[in-house]
């Protein structure tokens, strides 16, 4: 559970955090980590809880949301096909080894 009282957050911020958390969990992130990341994202975009009075909020920055997806993959794109293939084979071997160790 993330630290801090969530009562100062608006309903919209709470819904946003829940939606972001679902997305992380759908991708396999553990529940507690997904919740922590979701609230960190809400805090980064909106600056924390806003439920303190009319006209006291600040505009939300969606820069991090827009950036998502664009930042990833640039390192991989600069590598040759042989390097990417070798990396994929190594990863597959590691997953196979770990699966064998679990069973």
ZIWOPE-V930246 format. One record per residue. N is the residue number from 0. RES is the residue in three letters. PHI is phi as a letter, one per 20 degrees, with the letter a starting at -180 (* if undefined). BURIAL is 1 if it has 9 or more other ideal C-beta (glycine too) atoms within 8 Angstrom, else 0. Layout:
((N | RES | PHI | BURIAL) (N | RES | PHI | BURIAL))
This chain:
((0 | UNK | * | 0) (1 | UNK | f | 0) (2 | UNK | f | 0) (3 | UNK | n | 0) (4 | UNK | f | 0) (5 | UNK | e | 0) (6 | UNK | f | 0) (7 | UNK | e | 1) (8 | UNK | e | 1) (9 | UNK | f | 0) (10 | UNK | f | 0) (11 | UNK | f | 0) (12 | UNK | f | 1) (13 | UNK | f | 1) (14 | UNK | f | 0) (15 | UNK | f | 1) (16 | UNK | f | 1) (17 | UNK | f | 1) (18 | UNK | f | 0) (19 | UNK | f | 1) (20 | UNK | f | 1) (21 | UNK | g | 0) (22 | UNK | f | 0) (23 | UNK | f | 1) (24 | UNK | f | 1) (25 | UNK | f | 0) (26 | UNK | e | 0) (27 | UNK | n | 0) (28 | UNK | f | 1) (29 | UNK | g | 0) (30 | UNK | g | 0) (31 | UNK | f | 0) (32 | UNK | f | 1) (33 | UNK | f | 1) (34 | UNK | f | 1) (35 | UNK | f | 1) (36 | UNK | f | 1) (37 | UNK | f | 1) (38 | UNK | f | 1) (39 | UNK | f | 0) (40 | UNK | f | 1) (41 | UNK | g | 1) (42 | UNK | f | 1) (43 | UNK | f | 0) (44 | UNK | f | 1) (45 | UNK | d | 1) (46 | UNK | n | 0) (47 | UNK | n | 0) (48 | UNK | f | 1) (49 | UNK | d | 1) (50 | UNK | e | 0) (51 | UNK | c | 0) (52 | UNK | q | 0) (53 | UNK | f | 0) (54 | UNK | m | 0) (55 | UNK | d | 0) (56 | UNK | f | 0) (57 | UNK | d | 0) (58 | UNK | f | 0) (59 | UNK | e | 0) (60 | UNK | d | 0) (61 | UNK | d | 0) (62 | UNK | g | 0) (63 | UNK | f | 1) (64 | UNK | f | 0) (65 | UNK | f | 0) (66 | UNK | f | 0) (67 | UNK | g | 0) (68 | UNK | n | 0) (69 | UNK | e | 0) (70 | UNK | f | 0) (71 | UNK | f | 0) (72 | UNK | n | 0) (73 | UNK | f | 0) (74 | UNK | f | 0) (75 | UNK | f | 0) (76 | UNK | f | 0) (77 | UNK | e | 0) (78 | UNK | e | 0) (79 | UNK | f | 0) (80 | UNK | f | 0) (81 | UNK | f | 0) (82 | UNK | f | 0) (83 | UNK | f | 1) (84 | UNK | f | 0) (85 | UNK | f | 0) (86 | UNK | f | 1) (87 | UNK | f | 0) (88 | UNK | f | 0) (89 | UNK | f | 0) (90 | UNK | f | 0) (91 | UNK | f | 0) (92 | UNK | f | 0) (93 | UNK | f | 0) (94 | UNK | f | 0) (95 | UNK | f | 0) (96 | UNK | f | 0) (97 | UNK | f | 0) (98 | UNK | f | 0) (99 | UNK | f | 0) (100 | UNK | f | 0) (101 | UNK | f | 0) (102 | UNK | e | 0))
